[in-house]
Amino acid sequence: MNVEQWQTSKEKEVRELKNLWESGGISESEYKELVEDVIDIAKIQDDLATEDLKNKVVKAIDAIKVVAGLL
């Protein structure tokens, strides 16, 4: 999986969580905690081999935060 595919996958996951929160399925605090789990940079960086990939993923995480409404 490349960074773009990873980002698309995570954005979809965050949108699903956002829909669940907006429909009352989870609380706002649960939503924020679950989104933070999705974009936990420490967990992600362990899987990345190069600095270039790490930088791309940091940018992708920022984009995912925008989707989640956290930025």
Stockholm file with secondary structure:
# STOCKHOLM 1.0

chainA/1-71         MNVEQWQTSKEKEVRELKNLWESGGISESEYKELVEDVIDIAKIQDDLATEDLKNKVVKAIDAIKVVAGLL
#=GR chainA/1-71 SS CCHHHHHHHHHHHHHHHHHHHHTTSSCHHHHHHHHHHHTCHHHHHHTCCSHHHHHHHHHHHHHHHHHHTCC
#=GC SS_cons        CCHHHHHHHHHHHHHHHHHHHHTTSSCHHHHHHHHHHHTCHHHHHHTCCSHHHHHHHHHHHHHHHHHHTCC
//
